[in-house]
């Protein structure tokens, strides 16, 4: 059986809630901040990356993560549909399903993977710098490697490898299997603080819609202070989580008391869209281009004007 190529890090069933049309013909209004273009495309064409969940291990199906994710999504899709219709968690299973969906998309995305990969690259480079701090330390390491049967090129000297490292003429590549493993562990790590939050279903008034993005679980400080030198964390008080469920429904979670349901004013919807768009990786999605948000130098901008306005700059 041929291996799957296009892996969706944002589930298609989730994006279809924002699309115009149904099934495979469902289409999303999209704004891409890199190309500064508006366009409409099928759901299957966005929120995906080639071989994103592919595993390379002897004796293991390379699509195992993709296949297991599909099983979860098949169940989660039904729960999410009911949650959106009723605007509440009608059972513990509904609640757990949505929380797992949020934890999954919050961690298993290209931005998180890039950040985690960069962190590991920096650790590897720092470690190598320490090992090359002296010739004695490097000799001790290479002697140990020889004793363990690790093949080494004997014609490369300590000075050769040190100069090579200082020139930075190499890349540190973090194994994708390792990154996927770390993502699964991180998903489980943030699930508990998500479940411990108080959640509010917020409706948009007539004429206004919520948007979503390619990084749809948004974590922010409730009230940003100058003393907040660290980024917000899922387990920290004073933080708020935004997760759009549909054009007319936004889920908001805090550790402080919050009503189970609210209706936002137009100004509040625009502010929420601005926050969601600001935390996107590069794309935002909506049912059409009528949604509104604020830009740095212009407020209350319609989505279908984003391409024109951003290309002026």
C-alpha positions as CSV (number, residue, x, y, z in Angstrom):
1,X,0.0,0.0,0.0
2,X,1.3,3.4,-1.0
3,X,2.4,5.7,1.9
4,X,0.2,8.7,2.6
5,X,1.9,12.0,1.5
6,X,-0.3,14.9,2.6
7,X,-0.6,14.9,6.4
8,X,-3.0,17.4,8.0
9,X,-1.7,18.9,11.2
10,X,-5.0,20.8,11.4
11,X,-7.8,18.2,11.1
12,X,-10.0,18.6,8.0
13,X,-13.1,17.9,10.1
14,X,-12.3,20.9,12.2
15,X,-11.6,23.2,9.3
16,X,-14.9,22.2,7.6
17,X,-16.8,23.9,10.4
18,X,-15.5,27.2,8.9
19,X,-15.9,26.3,5.3
20,X,-18.5,27.2,2.7
21,X,-20.0,24.0,1.3
22,X,-19.8,20.4,2.5
23,X,-17.6,17.3,2.3
24,X,-14.7,17.3,-0.2
25,X,-16.0,20.4,-1.9
26,X,-15.9,22.6,1.2
27,X,-13.9,25.7,0.6
28,X,-12.2,28.2,2.9
29,X,-11.4,31.8,2.6
30,X,-7.7,32.0,3.3
31,X,-5.3,34.9,3.9
32,X,-1.6,34.0,3.7
33,X,0.7,36.4,5.5
34,X,3.8,35.3,3.6
35,X,2.5,35.8,0.1
36,X,0.0,38.6,1.3
37,X,-2.7,37.0,-0.8
38,X,-6.4,36.2,-0.3
39,X,-7.7,33.1,-1.9
40,X,-10.4,30.5,-1.6
41,X,-9.4,26.8,-1.6
42,X,-10.6,23.4,-0.6
43,X,-10.1,22.3,3.0
44,X,-7.8,19.5,2.0
45,X,-5.3,22.1,0.5
46,X,-4.5,23.9,3.8
47,X,-3.3,23.0,7.3
48,X,-1.1,20.2,5.9
49,X,2.5,19.3,5.3
50,X,4.2,16.5,3.3
51,X,5.0,13.4,5.5
52,X,4.5,15.5,8.7
53,X,3.6,12.4,10.8
54,X,5.8,9.9,9.0
55,X,7.7,7.5,11.3
56,X,10.8,5.7,10.1
57,X,11.5,2.7,12.3
58,X,12.3,-0.9,11.3
59,X,9.2,-3.1,11.4
60,X,6.8,-0.1,12.0
61,X,4.3,1.1,9.5
62,X,5.5,4.7,8.6
63,X,1.8,5.8,8.6
64,X,1.1,4.5,12.1
65,X,0.8,8.0,13.7
66,X,-1.3,9.3,10.7
67,X,-3.6,6.2,10.9
68,X,-4.1,6.4,14.7
69,X,-4.7,10.2,14.4
70,X,-7.4,9.5,11.8
71,X,-9.2,7.0,14.2
72,X,-9.3,9.7,16.9
73,X,-10.5,12.3,14.5
74,X,-13.4,10.1,13.3
75,X,-14.7,10.0,16.9
76,X,-13.8,13.6,17.8
77,X,-15.7,15.0,14.7
78,X,-19.0,13.7,16.0
79,X,-18.4,15.0,19.5
80,X,-17.4,18.4,18.2
81,X,-20.4,18.7,15.9
82,X,-22.7,18.1,18.9
83,X,-20.8,20.6,21.1
84,X,-21.2,23.3,18.4
85,X,-24.9,22.6,17.9
86,X,-25.7,22.7,21.7
87,X,-23.0,25.2,22.7
88,X,-22.1,23.1,25.7
89,X,-20.2,20.0,26.8
90,X,-23.1,17.6,27.1
91,X,-21.1,14.8,28.6
92,X,-17.7,14.1,30.0
93,X,-16.8,12.3,26.7
94,X,-17.6,15.5,24.8
95,X,-15.4,17.5,27.1
96,X,-12.5,15.1,27.0
97,X,-12.7,14.8,23.2
98,X,-12.5,18.6,22.7
99,X,-9.7,19.0,25.2
100,X,-7.7,16.2,23.4
101,X,-8.3,17.9,20.1
102,X,-7.0,21.2,21.5
103,X,-3.9,19.6,23.1
104,X,-3.1,17.8,19.8
105,X,-3.3,20.8,17.5
106,X,-1.6,23.1,20.0
107,X,1.6,20.9,20.0
108,X,1.6,18.9,16.8
109,X,2.2,21.7,14.3
110,X,5.1,23.1,12.2
111,X,5.7,26.1,14.5
112,X,6.1,23.9,17.6
113,X,8.3,21.4,15.7
114,X,10.5,24.1,14.3
115,X,11.0,25.7,17.8
116,X,11.6,22.3,19.4
117,X,14.1,21.3,16.7
118,X,15.9,24.6,17.0
119,X,16.2,24.2,20.8
120,X,17.7,20.7,20.3
121,X,20.1,22.1,17.6
122,X,21.3,24.7,20.1
123,X,21.8,22.1,22.8
124,X,23.8,20.0,20.4
125,X,26.0,22.9,19.4
126,X,26.6,23.9,23.0
127,X,27.5,20.3,23.9
128,X,30.0,20.1,21.1
129,X,31.6,23.4,22.2
130,X,32.1,22.0,25.7
131,X,33.6,18.8,24.3
132,X,36.0,20.8,22.2
133,X,37.0,23.2,25.0
134,X,40.3,21.4,25.4
135,X,42.2,18.7,23.5
136,X,42.4,16.6,26.6
137,X,38.6,16.5,26.9
138,X,38.2,15.7,23.2
139,X,40.8,12.9,23.5
140,X,39.0,11.4,26.5
141,X,35.7,11.3,24.4
142,X,37.3,9.8,21.3
143,X,39.2,7.2,23.4
144,X,35.9,6.2,25.0
145,X,34.2,5.9,21.6
146,X,37.0,3.7,20.3
147,X,36.7,1.4,23.4
148,X,33.0,1.0,22.6
149,X,33.7,0.1,19.0
150,X,32.6,3.3,17.4
151,X,34.4,3.8,14.0
152,X,36.4,7.0,13.8
153,X,38.4,8.7,11.0
154,X,41.9,8.7,12.4
155,X,43.2,11.3,10.0
156,X,41.0,14.0,11.4
157,X,42.8,15.9,14.2
158,X,41.4,17.8,17.2
159,X,42.3,21.1,15.6
160,X,40.6,20.0,12.4
161,X,37.3,19.3,14.1
162,X,37.5,22.4,16.3
163,X,38.0,24.7,13.4
164,X,35.2,23.0,11.5
165,X,32.9,23.6,14.5
166,X,33.9,27.2,14.9
167,X,33.2,27.9,11.2
168,X,29.7,26.5,11.6
169,X,29.9,24.7,8.3
170,X,27.4,22.0,9.3
171,X,23.7,21.5,10.2
172,X,22.3,19.6,13.1
173,X,19.4,17.5,12.0
174,X,17.0,16.4,14.7
175,X,15.4,13.0,13.9
176,X,11.7,13.3,13.1
177,X,10.9,10.2,15.1
178,X,12.3,11.9,18.2
179,X,10.3,15.1,17.4
180,X,7.1,13.2,17.1
181,X,7.8,11.4,20.3
182,X,8.3,14.7,22.1
183,X,5.1,16.1,20.6
184,X,3.1,13.2,21.9
185,X,4.6,13.7,25.4
186,X,4.0,17.4,25.2
187,X,0.4,16.8,24.2
188,X,-0.2,14.7,27.3
189,X,1.6,17.3,29.4
190,X,-0.7,20.2,28.4
191,X,-3.9,18.2,28.5
192,X,-4.3,18.3,32.3
193,X,-4.0,22.1,32.6
194,X,-6.5,22.5,29.7
195,X,-9.0,20.3,31.5
196,X,-8.5,22.2,34.7
197,X,-9.6,25.5,33.2
198,X,-13.0,27.0,33.3
199,X,-14.5,27.2,29.8
200,X,-17.0,29.7,28.3
201,X,-18.9,29.3,25.0
202,X,-18.9,32.8,23.3
203,X,-21.3,33.6,20.5
204,X,-20.7,36.2,17.8
205,X,-23.6,38.7,17.1
206,X,-25.3,38.9,13.7
207,X,-23.0,40.2,11.0
208,X,-19.8,39.2,12.7
209,X,-17.8,35.9,12.5
210,X,-14.8,34.4,14.3
211,X,-11.8,33.2,12.3
212,X,-9.4,30.4,12.9
213,X,-5.8,29.7,11.7
214,X,-3.0,27.2,11.0
215,X,-2.2,27.4,14.7
216,X,-5.7,27.7,16.2
217,X,-5.1,27.1,19.9
218,X,-4.1,30.6,21.1
219,X,-2.5,31.1,24.5
220,X,-2.1,34.7,25.9
221,X,-1.9,36.6,29.1
222,X,-5.2,37.8,30.3
223,X,-3.7,41.2,31.2
224,X,-0.2,41.8,29.8
225,X,2.2,43.4,32.3
226,X,5.6,44.9,31.7
227,X,7.0,42.5,34.2
228,X,5.8,39.5,32.1
229,X,9.2,38.7,30.5
230,X,8.3,35.0,29.9
231,X,5.8,33.7,27.5
232,X,2.4,32.4,28.9
233,X,2.1,28.8,29.9
234,X,-0.9,26.5,29.7
235,X,-0.7,25.9,33.4
236,X,-0.2,29.5,34.5
237,X,-2.9,31.6,36.2
238,X,-3.6,35.0,34.5
239,X,-3.6,33.3,31.1
240,X,-6.4,32.8,28.6
241,X,-6.9,30.2,25.9
242,X,-8.9,31.0,22.7
243,X,-10.1,28.2,20.4
244,X,-12.6,29.0,17.6
245,X,-15.1,26.2,17.1
246,X,-17.1,27.7,14.3
247,X,-17.7,31.1,12.7
248,X,-20.3,31.9,15.4
249,X,-18.8,30.1,18.3
250,X,-15.5,30.7,20.3
251,X,-14.3,28.7,23.2
252,X,-12.4,30.6,25.9
253,X,-10.7,29.1,28.9
254,X,-9.2,30.7,32.1
255,X,-8.3,29.6,35.6
256,X,-10.4,32.4,37.0
257,X,-14.3,32.3,37.2
258,X,-16.0,32.9,33.9
259,X,-19.7,32.4,32.9
260,X,-20.5,29.3,30.9
261,X,-21.9,31.4,28.0
262,X,-21.5,34.9,26.7
263,X,-22.3,36.9,23.6
264,X,-19.5,39.2,22.4
265,X,-20.1,42.7,21.1
266,X,-18.8,43.5,17.6
267,X,-15.7,45.2,19.1
268,X,-14.9,42.1,21.2
269,X,-15.2,39.8,18.1
270,X,-12.8,42.0,16.2
271,X,-10.4,42.0,19.1
272,X,-10.6,38.1,19.3
273,X,-10.0,37.8,15.6
274,X,-7.0,40.2,15.9
275,X,-5.5,38.0,18.7
276,X,-6.1,34.8,16.7
277,X,-4.6,36.2,13.5
278,X,-1.6,37.5,15.4
279,X,-0.8,34.1,16.7
280,X,-1.2,32.3,13.4
281,X,1.9,30.7,11.8
282,X,1.2,32.1,8.3
283,X,-2.5,31.5,7.4
284,X,-5.9,32.5,8.7
285,X,-9.2,30.8,7.6
286,X,-12.8,31.9,7.5
287,X,-16.1,31.1,5.9
288,X,-15.8,34.2,3.7
289,X,-14.0,37.5,3.6
290,X,-16.5,39.5,5.5
291,X,-14.9,38.9,9.0
292,X,-13.1,41.9,10.6
293,X,-10.0,42.5,12.6
294,X,-7.5,45.2,13.5
295,X,-4.2,45.8,11.8
296,X,-1.3,47.6,13.3
297,X,-2.1,50.9,11.6
298,X,-5.8,50.4,10.7
299,X,-8.8,49.1,12.7
300,X,-11.9,47.2,11.6
301,X,-10.5,45.8,8.4
302,X,-12.5,43.4,6.4
303,X,-10.8,40.1,5.5
304,X,-11.3,40.5,1.8
305,X,-9.3,43.7,2.0
306,X,-6.2,42.2,3.7
307,X,-4.4,41.5,0.5
308,X,-4.9,45.0,-0.8
309,X,-3.9,46.8,2.5
310,X,-0.9,44.6,3.3
311,X,0.5,44.9,-0.2
312,X,0.5,48.7,0.1
313,X,3.2,48.6,2.8
